[in-house]
């Protein structure tokens, strides 16, 4: 039996290889299809005990397409290229965050 190489794991989907742009787009589309409110957050570090990230602008309450969300991810990345960026989905009925995944790590290409 082999174990995975020792590597820092962050959160949802972190055990998979980095998501491609098309996969990120599909995940954002899932957020919109479920009626969740997408938002973009960033942080200098991604320690497991760090629960609070900084919100990039306001949540995208009226986002109608994945491109709107991805444009905000690009804008956040251009401003904070040395940080971690994630997309989160808020459920307005449960009034909580129901999913999140990292879309950008320092020194990584893509969104």
N, C-alpha and C positions, 0 to 999 in steps of 0.2 A: 504494500500500500504506500502511495506517495502523498505527501502533503503539498499544499500550494506553497510557492516561495514566499518568504516573509516580505510582505509589502504592506504599506499603509492602506487600509480600507476606509472609505469615507461614509457612505450611506447607500441608499437604494441604487441598484444597478452597478455598484462599484466592483463587484466580483466579475463583471463582464469586461471584455475589451472596451476601450473608449468608443462611445457611440459615434456613428457617422452622421453627417449633416442630415441625411434622409431619415435616419432613425430618430434623431432629435426632433425633426419635423413631425414624425408620426406620433411621438410621445406628446408633443404639444397639441396635436390634433385630438388625441385621446382626452386631454384635459378639457378642451373646448367641447367635444362631443358629450362628455359627461355633465356639462353645465357648470363645471368648476371655474373659478376665477383665477386666471394665471397671474403670477407676479415673478419678478426677477430680484434675487438677493445676491449680495456679495460679501466676502469676508477676506481678511488678510491671511487667516489660518483656517484649517479645517480639523481641529482637534475633536475627538469623539465627545469630550465633555463640554464643548462649546455649543450651546443650544440657540444662541441668539445671533442672527446674521443681520446685516444692514439692508434695509429695503431700498431697491433702486427705484426711485420715483414712487408713484402710487400703483397699487394693483391695477391690472388692465381690465377694468370692469366691462368695457364695451368691446373687447377684442373679438373681432369676427373672423379673423384668419390667422393661420400660423405665422404668416409673414410679419404681421404686426408685432407678435411676441418676439420673433427672431430678430427683428430690427432693434428692439430694446436690448436684447442680449448682446448684439454687436455694439451698440452704443455704450453699454456698461463695460464691455471688454476693452473698448478703446480708451475708456477713462481709467479703468482699474485692471490693467493687463497683468499685474503681478499678484493678482488675487484669485480666489476661487469664486466661481459664479454658478448659481443654481437656479432652476426654474421650479416654482412651487405651485400647487393647485389648492385653492381654498374652497371648501364646501360652504355655501352661504346658508344651508339648512342646518347642518351640524355645527356651524360656526367654528370650524377648525381647519387646520391644514391637513389634507388627506394624502398628499403625495409630494415628493420632491426628488430631484435628481440633479447631479452636477453636470453642467454642460461645458465648463471651461476650468482648467487647472493652469497654474503658472507654467510657462514654457511649453504650452501645448497648442497645436494648430487646430483649426476648425472654428466652429461657433464659439 
